[in-house]
């Protein structure tokens, strides 16, 4: 039954991703909204629903290792695995705003986890914890990010595009069906994967960083790969960067506000990997290439991700 959930969830996720990209792209063209804004808001929030539900449920049940590991693992997978695979499918062009504002904001989000979650080193406390105050601060950053995103609509000179012959209601229906497919497909996949992982005796931290993180990142993977295949780089990159920012500011913000999240010292390793991945993404589009994630960098990203997975399995 666990294998059925695993395969069935993956199929539903792929179908949902296709519907979501089609609906979101149609609305972007109809209202002359940049695809990047759609990727950073509707698509990224929709594909982040598995992370949100898993993190909140895990925190409420006291499985904080899964809640935090899910977010960190998803952010690492989003960059190294998802952008890696997407870039191999088709090189991803990165806009200047994404390069110098959104990617650095993703770096800031990870840095804030490291600062907020290291009370033992910074405050001489007896416990590392993401407190309710930290959660509220994260949510404030989320509101700032949303304000910035919608400012793109009013400030950017948007060229007129040919509007596809798809009704508004049909586009909205595609988006809703896509989000529903991603949510339920992600849940089925994770349920099956976690049961299989427990059979092999893996810890909650490993499950959160690997099985759950990859499972809840499958919507982003499917959405970005489909977008890359359709040569829609803005949705491909916007979905990933938006998801990474939302994972920290929205998901950890809500989760920590509901219930403070203790952090193990070993979480610093995963925070460091997430920070390294974010910095590598920034450098790969600034110093090493001209606003493009090439197939070569895609292969490098995937190699680093496989190495990280190997480290988790062997040493943690």
C-alpha beads as a LAMMPS data file, in Angstrom:
LAMMPS data file: protein, C-alpha beads

316 atoms
315 bonds

1 atom types
1 bond types

-500.0 500.0 xlo xhi
-500.0 500.0 ylo yhi
-500.0 500.0 zlo zhi

Masses

1 110.0

Atoms # bond

1 1 1 0.000 0.000 0.000
2 1 1 2.888 2.382 0.770
3 1 1 4.296 1.844 -2.731
4 1 1 0.848 2.584 -4.223
5 1 1 0.721 5.890 -2.315
6 1 1 4.256 6.675 -3.494
7 1 1 3.592 6.086 -7.208
8 1 1 0.025 7.429 -7.163
9 1 1 1.129 10.600 -5.378
10 1 1 3.854 11.197 -7.963
11 1 1 1.392 10.854 -10.860
12 1 1 -1.067 13.290 -9.230
13 1 1 1.786 15.750 -8.588
14 1 1 2.885 15.713 -12.233
15 1 1 -0.662 16.274 -13.481
16 1 1 -1.197 19.045 -10.955
17 1 1 2.045 20.788 -11.945
18 1 1 1.070 20.830 -15.612
19 1 1 -2.369 22.282 -14.847
20 1 1 -0.898 24.905 -12.522
21 1 1 1.713 26.149 -15.004
22 1 1 -0.841 26.329 -17.841
23 1 1 -3.404 28.199 -15.731
24 1 1 -0.861 30.593 -14.209
25 1 1 0.766 31.394 -17.558
26 1 1 -2.639 32.080 -19.116
27 1 1 -3.594 34.509 -16.355
28 1 1 -0.212 36.228 -16.584
29 1 1 -0.758 36.894 -20.294
30 1 1 -4.420 37.891 -19.912
31 1 1 -3.739 40.602 -17.326
32 1 1 -0.256 41.521 -18.601
33 1 1 1.254 40.402 -15.279
34 1 1 4.907 39.333 -15.504
35 1 1 5.374 35.572 -15.373
36 1 1 7.947 36.182 -12.630
37 1 1 5.265 37.629 -10.338
38 1 1 3.019 34.634 -10.983
39 1 1 5.929 32.314 -10.217
40 1 1 6.788 34.164 -7.005
41 1 1 3.199 34.239 -5.699
42 1 1 0.478 31.909 -7.031
43 1 1 2.776 29.112 -8.194
44 1 1 5.242 29.243 -5.288
45 1 1 2.495 29.421 -2.649
46 1 1 0.573 26.641 -4.367
47 1 1 3.606 24.375 -4.590
48 1 1 4.551 25.194 -0.973
49 1 1 1.308 23.827 0.468
50 1 1 2.829 20.367 1.140
51 1 1 5.685 21.939 3.142
52 1 1 3.205 24.086 5.068
53 1 1 0.884 21.225 5.977
54 1 1 3.707 18.814 6.859
55 1 1 5.588 21.371 8.980
56 1 1 2.523 22.470 10.951
57 1 1 1.291 18.919 11.524
58 1 1 4.783 17.769 12.529
59 1 1 5.221 20.674 14.972
60 1 1 1.817 20.099 16.562
61 1 1 2.687 16.422 17.039
62 1 1 6.038 17.348 18.582
63 1 1 8.139 16.114 15.636
64 1 1 10.098 19.373 15.324
65 1 1 13.024 17.650 13.603
66 1 1 10.718 16.824 10.696
67 1 1 9.228 20.350 10.666
68 1 1 12.602 22.129 10.508
69 1 1 14.329 19.455 8.408
70 1 1 11.476 19.654 5.908
71 1 1 12.084 23.370 5.302
72 1 1 15.889 23.193 5.205
73 1 1 15.868 20.038 3.096
74 1 1 13.308 21.517 0.700
75 1 1 15.335 24.702 0.226
76 1 1 18.459 22.666 -0.502
77 1 1 16.562 20.400 -2.913
78 1 1 14.888 23.389 -4.602
79 1 1 18.239 24.846 -5.647
80 1 1 20.536 21.868 -6.127
81 1 1 18.057 19.260 -7.356
82 1 1 15.188 21.192 -8.947
83 1 1 17.133 23.992 -10.612
84 1 1 19.781 21.425 -11.500
85 1 1 17.322 19.186 -13.325
86 1 1 15.448 22.157 -14.838
87 1 1 18.681 23.674 -16.191
88 1 1 19.588 20.356 -17.817
89 1 1 16.166 20.249 -19.485
90 1 1 16.653 23.815 -20.736
91 1 1 19.105 26.528 -19.561
92 1 1 17.366 29.013 -17.260
93 1 1 17.699 32.741 -17.903
94 1 1 17.612 34.850 -14.721
95 1 1 16.319 38.421 -14.747
96 1 1 18.279 41.226 -13.086
97 1 1 15.706 41.697 -10.277
98 1 1 15.878 37.994 -9.464
99 1 1 19.670 38.066 -9.590
100 1 1 20.214 41.016 -7.256
101 1 1 17.067 41.134 -5.094
102 1 1 15.190 37.835 -4.858
103 1 1 18.178 35.453 -4.689
104 1 1 19.906 37.616 -2.020
105 1 1 16.612 37.687 -0.103
106 1 1 16.676 33.884 -0.148
107 1 1 20.233 34.027 1.236
108 1 1 19.043 36.397 3.974
109 1 1 16.219 33.997 4.880
110 1 1 18.640 31.120 5.518
111 1 1 21.051 33.423 7.396
112 1 1 18.186 34.480 9.689
113 1 1 17.500 30.834 10.572
114 1 1 21.149 30.481 11.572
115 1 1 21.081 33.665 13.649
116 1 1 17.679 33.060 15.257
117 1 1 18.306 29.384 15.926
118 1 1 21.703 29.615 17.607
119 1 1 20.734 30.856 21.058
120 1 1 23.397 28.697 22.739
121 1 1 26.233 30.450 20.876
122 1 1 24.770 33.962 20.622
123 1 1 22.783 34.340 23.877
124 1 1 24.510 31.730 26.074
125 1 1 21.133 30.007 26.365
126 1 1 20.674 26.362 27.302
127 1 1 18.588 25.572 24.209
128 1 1 18.564 26.482 20.538
129 1 1 15.012 27.352 19.539
130 1 1 13.062 29.288 16.923
131 1 1 10.747 31.169 19.288
132 1 1 7.353 32.735 18.675
133 1 1 9.081 36.124 18.407
134 1 1 11.314 34.689 15.682
135 1 1 8.199 33.378 13.940
136 1 1 6.564 36.809 14.030
137 1 1 9.746 38.414 12.648
138 1 1 9.738 35.884 9.795
139 1 1 6.097 36.699 9.028
140 1 1 6.958 40.427 8.896
141 1 1 9.631 39.649 6.303
142 1 1 7.000 37.651 4.386
143 1 1 4.727 40.718 4.232
144 1 1 7.658 42.841 2.996
145 1 1 8.362 40.246 0.299
146 1 1 4.713 40.263 -0.808
147 1 1 4.755 44.071 -0.993
148 1 1 7.909 43.991 -3.120
149 1 1 6.430 41.344 -5.406
150 1 1 3.303 43.332 -6.180
151 1 1 5.381 46.463 -6.713
152 1 1 6.889 44.662 -9.710
153 1 1 3.463 44.833 -11.373
154 1 1 3.170 48.596 -10.994
155 1 1 6.812 49.543 -11.693
156 1 1 7.858 47.177 -14.482
157 1 1 7.290 48.124 -18.109
158 1 1 5.369 45.097 -19.335
159 1 1 5.179 44.554 -23.093
160 1 1 1.848 43.544 -24.583
161 1 1 1.676 39.854 -25.359
162 1 1 -0.655 37.687 -27.399
163 1 1 -3.406 36.396 -25.101
164 1 1 -4.111 32.701 -25.431
165 1 1 -7.695 31.743 -26.239
166 1 1 -8.431 30.325 -22.811
167 1 1 -11.217 31.723 -20.667
168 1 1 -10.477 33.288 -17.281
169 1 1 -12.624 30.732 -15.451
170 1 1 -10.885 27.878 -17.197
171 1 1 -7.503 29.319 -16.180
172 1 1 -8.649 29.659 -12.556
173 1 1 -10.017 26.107 -12.645
174 1 1 -6.655 24.837 -13.908
175 1 1 -4.858 26.633 -11.084
176 1 1 -7.228 25.288 -8.418
177 1 1 -7.060 21.753 -9.792
178 1 1 -3.286 22.045 -10.055
179 1 1 -2.882 23.198 -6.435
180 1 1 -5.254 20.473 -5.227
181 1 1 -3.317 17.862 -7.190
182 1 1 -0.003 19.087 -5.800
183 1 1 -1.321 19.138 -2.234
184 1 1 -2.959 15.717 -2.183
185 1 1 -0.322 14.122 -4.394
186 1 1 2.423 15.449 -2.110
187 1 1 0.637 14.129 0.977
188 1 1 0.140 10.676 -0.527
189 1 1 3.767 10.544 -1.634
190 1 1 5.108 11.590 1.763
191 1 1 2.812 9.185 3.608
192 1 1 4.062 6.275 1.543
193 1 1 7.695 7.402 1.690
194 1 1 7.716 7.920 5.469
195 1 1 6.236 4.468 6.080
196 1 1 8.897 2.903 3.863
197 1 1 11.638 4.939 5.594
198 1 1 10.483 3.809 9.041
199 1 1 10.729 0.212 7.919
200 1 1 14.455 0.804 7.359
201 1 1 14.857 2.540 10.746
202 1 1 15.680 6.086 9.603
203 1 1 15.477 8.908 12.196
204 1 1 13.002 11.830 12.087
205 1 1 15.825 14.246 11.196
206 1 1 16.921 12.114 8.225
207 1 1 13.300 11.616 7.133
208 1 1 12.703 15.378 7.281
209 1 1 15.852 16.259 5.342
210 1 1 15.512 13.538 2.700
211 1 1 12.234 11.676 2.159
212 1 1 9.861 14.423 3.344
213 1 1 11.950 17.259 1.872
214 1 1 12.174 15.603 -1.541
215 1 1 8.524 14.548 -1.388
216 1 1 7.259 18.032 -0.552
217 1 1 9.631 19.498 -3.170
218 1 1 8.191 17.318 -5.931
219 1 1 5.571 19.989 -6.778
220 1 1 8.361 22.535 -7.272
221 1 1 10.369 19.967 -9.256
222 1 1 7.478 19.070 -11.526
223 1 1 6.372 22.697 -11.962
224 1 1 9.874 24.036 -12.709
225 1 1 10.786 21.185 -15.062
226 1 1 7.525 21.633 -17.001
227 1 1 8.111 25.402 -17.117
228 1 1 11.725 24.904 -18.274
229 1 1 10.590 22.442 -20.959
230 1 1 8.118 25.086 -22.158
231 1 1 10.999 27.616 -22.111
232 1 1 9.276 29.704 -19.434
233 1 1 12.320 30.582 -17.330
234 1 1 10.507 33.188 -15.228
235 1 1 8.093 30.661 -13.759
236 1 1 10.842 28.036 -13.403
237 1 1 13.180 30.295 -11.390
238 1 1 10.432 32.347 -9.733
239 1 1 8.762 29.196 -8.428
240 1 1 11.977 27.959 -6.785
241 1 1 13.173 31.265 -5.323
242 1 1 9.669 32.206 -4.199
243 1 1 9.236 28.794 -2.588
244 1 1 12.553 29.079 -0.730
245 1 1 11.633 32.497 0.646
246 1 1 8.133 31.328 1.591
247 1 1 9.493 28.171 3.237
248 1 1 11.369 30.304 5.753
249 1 1 9.319 33.458 6.167
250 1 1 5.818 32.000 5.793
251 1 1 6.042 28.324 6.741
252 1 1 8.613 28.551 9.547
253 1 1 7.004 31.844 10.570
254 1 1 3.565 30.264 11.006
255 1 1 4.951 27.051 12.508
256 1 1 7.195 28.786 15.081
257 1 1 4.382 31.186 16.007
258 1 1 2.070 28.245 16.691
259 1 1 4.719 26.274 18.568
260 1 1 8.413 27.159 19.223
261 1 1 10.785 24.889 17.314
262 1 1 13.859 23.515 19.140
263 1 1 16.912 23.045 16.901
264 1 1 19.557 20.372 17.272
265 1 1 23.184 21.469 16.949
266 1 1 23.482 19.238 13.880
267 1 1 20.936 21.496 12.154
268 1 1 23.776 24.004 11.691
269 1 1 25.310 21.667 9.126
270 1 1 22.098 21.672 7.115
271 1 1 21.745 25.450 7.513
272 1 1 25.308 25.788 6.191
273 1 1 24.523 23.582 3.170
274 1 1 21.359 25.590 2.446
275 1 1 23.365 28.827 2.702
276 1 1 26.111 27.406 0.472
277 1 1 23.531 26.355 -2.148
278 1 1 21.986 29.846 -2.118
279 1 1 25.397 31.508 -2.456
280 1 1 26.352 29.125 -5.265
281 1 1 23.154 30.048 -7.122
282 1 1 23.981 33.740 -6.761
283 1 1 27.597 33.295 -7.881
284 1 1 26.656 31.057 -10.815
285 1 1 24.464 33.834 -12.254
286 1 1 26.834 36.736 -11.533
287 1 1 30.516 35.822 -11.562
288 1 1 30.464 32.623 -13.610
289 1 1 27.830 33.347 -16.255
290 1 1 25.672 36.178 -17.520
291 1 1 22.317 35.701 -15.773
292 1 1 21.935 32.120 -16.971
293 1 1 21.961 28.744 -15.219
294 1 1 23.525 26.551 -17.890
295 1 1 23.390 22.772 -18.261
296 1 1 26.931 22.592 -16.860
297 1 1 25.865 24.290 -13.641
298 1 1 22.795 22.069 -13.552
299 1 1 25.047 19.005 -13.524
300 1 1 27.242 20.574 -10.810
301 1 1 24.177 21.322 -8.662
302 1 1 22.946 17.726 -8.943
303 1 1 26.407 16.321 -8.122
304 1 1 26.583 18.444 -4.948
305 1 1 23.069 17.336 -3.979
306 1 1 23.885 13.643 -4.416
307 1 1 27.041 14.154 -2.318
308 1 1 24.969 15.831 0.424
309 1 1 22.430 12.986 0.394
310 1 1 25.282 10.508 0.718
311 1 1 26.620 12.412 3.721
312 1 1 23.205 12.350 5.433
313 1 1 22.763 8.637 4.934
314 1 1 26.284 7.698 6.051
315 1 1 27.047 10.132 8.866
316 1 1 23.699 11.169 10.404

Bonds

1 1 1 2
2 1 2 3
3 1 3 4
4 1 4 5
5 1 5 6
6 1 6 7
7 1 7 8
8 1 8 9
9 1 9 10
10 1 10 11
11 1 11 12
12 1 12 13
13 1 13 14
14 1 14 15
15 1 15 16
16 1 16 17
17 1 17 18
18 1 18 19
19 1 19 20
20 1 20 21
21 1 21 22
22 1 22 23
23 1 23 24
24 1 24 25
25 1 25 26
26 1 26 27
27 1 27 28
28 1 28 29
29 1 29 30
30 1 30 31
31 1 31 32
32 1 32 33
33 1 33 34
34 1 34 35
35 1 35 36
36 1 36 37
37 1 37 38
38 1 38 39
39 1 39 40
40 1 40 41
41 1 41 42
42 1 42 43
43 1 43 44
44 1 44 45
45 1 45 46
46 1 46 47
47 1 47 48
48 1 48 49
49 1 49 50
50 1 50 51
51 1 51 52
52 1 52 53
53 1 53 54
54 1 54 55
55 1 55 56
56 1 56 57
57 1 57 58
58 1 58 59
59 1 59 60
60 1 60 61
61 1 61 62
62 1 62 63
63 1 63 64
64 1 64 65
65 1 65 66
66 1 66 67
67 1 67 68
68 1 68 69
69 1 69 70
70 1 70 71
71 1 71 72
72 1 72 73
73 1 73 74
74 1 74 75
75 1 75 76
76 1 76 77
77 1 77 78
78 1 78 79
79 1 79 80
80 1 80 81
81 1 81 82
82 1 82 83
83 1 83 84
84 1 84 85
85 1 85 86
86 1 86 87
87 1 87 88
88 1 88 89
89 1 89 90
90 1 90 91
91 1 91 92
92 1 92 93
93 1 93 94
94 1 94 95
95 1 95 96
96 1 96 97
97 1 97 98
98 1 98 99
99 1 99 100
100 1 100 101
101 1 101 102
102 1 102 103
103 1 103 104
104 1 104 105
105 1 105 106
106 1 106 107
107 1 107 108
108 1 108 109
109 1 109 110
110 1 110 111
111 1 111 112
112 1 112 113
113 1 113 114
114 1 114 115
115 1 115 116
116 1 116 117
117 1 117 118
118 1 118 119
119 1 119 120
120 1 120 121
121 1 121 122
122 1 122 123
123 1 123 124
124 1 124 125
125 1 125 126
126 1 126 127
127 1 127 128
128 1 128 129
129 1 129 130
130 1 130 131
131 1 131 132
132 1 132 133
133 1 133 134
134 1 134 135
135 1 135 136
136 1 136 137
137 1 137 138
138 1 138 139
139 1 139 140
140 1 140 141
141 1 141 142
142 1 142 143
143 1 143 144
144 1 144 145
145 1 145 146
146 1 146 147
147 1 147 148
148 1 148 149
149 1 149 150
150 1 150 151
151 1 151 152
152 1 152 153
153 1 153 154
154 1 154 155
155 1 155 156
156 1 156 157
157 1 157 158
158 1 158 159
159 1 159 160
160 1 160 161
161 1 161 162
162 1 162 163
163 1 163 164
164 1 164 165
165 1 165 166
166 1 166 167
167 1 167 168
168 1 168 169
169 1 169 170
170 1 170 171
171 1 171 172
172 1 172 173
173 1 173 174
174 1 174 175
175 1 175 176
176 1 176 177
177 1 177 178
178 1 178 179
179 1 179 180
180 1 180 181
181 1 181 182
182 1 182 183
183 1 183 184
184 1 184 185
185 1 185 186
186 1 186 187
187 1 187 188
188 1 188 189
189 1 189 190
190 1 190 191
191 1 191 192
192 1 192 193
193 1 193 194
194 1 194 195
195 1 195 196
196 1 196 197
197 1 197 198
198 1 198 199
199 1 199 200
200 1 200 201
201 1 201 202
202 1 202 203
203 1 203 204
204 1 204 205
205 1 205 206
206 1 206 207
207 1 207 208
208 1 208 209
209 1 209 210
210 1 210 211
211 1 211 212
212 1 212 213
213 1 213 214
214 1 214 215
215 1 215 216
216 1 216 217
217 1 217 218
218 1 218 219
219 1 219 220
220 1 220 221
221 1 221 222
222 1 222 223
223 1 223 224
224 1 224 225
225 1 225 226
226 1 226 227
227 1 227 228
228 1 228 229
229 1 229 230
230 1 230 231
231 1 231 232
232 1 232 233
233 1 233 234
234 1 234 235
235 1 235 236
236 1 236 237
237 1 237 238
238 1 238 239
239 1 239 240
240 1 240 241
241 1 241 242
242 1 242 243
243 1 243 244
244 1 244 245
245 1 245 246
246 1 246 247
247 1 247 248
248 1 248 249
249 1 249 250
250 1 250 251
251 1 251 252
252 1 252 253
253 1 253 254
254 1 254 255
255 1 255 256
256 1 256 257
257 1 257 258
258 1 258 259
259 1 259 260
260 1 260 261
261 1 261 262
262 1 262 263
263 1 263 264
264 1 264 265
265 1 265 266
266 1 266 267
267 1 267 268
268 1 268 269
269 1 269 270
270 1 270 271
271 1 271 272
272 1 272 273
273 1 273 274
274 1 274 275
275 1 275 276
276 1 276 277
277 1 277 278
278 1 278 279
279 1 279 280
280 1 280 281
281 1 281 282
282 1 282 283
283 1 283 284
284 1 284 285
285 1 285 286
286 1 286 287
287 1 287 288
288 1 288 289
289 1 289 290
290 1 290 291
291 1 291 292
292 1 292 293
293 1 293 294
294 1 294 295
295 1 295 296
296 1 296 297
297 1 297 298
298 1 298 299
299 1 299 300
300 1 300 301
301 1 301 302
302 1 302 303
303 1 303 304
304 1 304 305
305 1 305 306
306 1 306 307
307 1 307 308
308 1 308 309
309 1 309 310
310 1 310 311
311 1 311 312
312 1 312 313
313 1 313 314
314 1 314 315
315 1 315 316
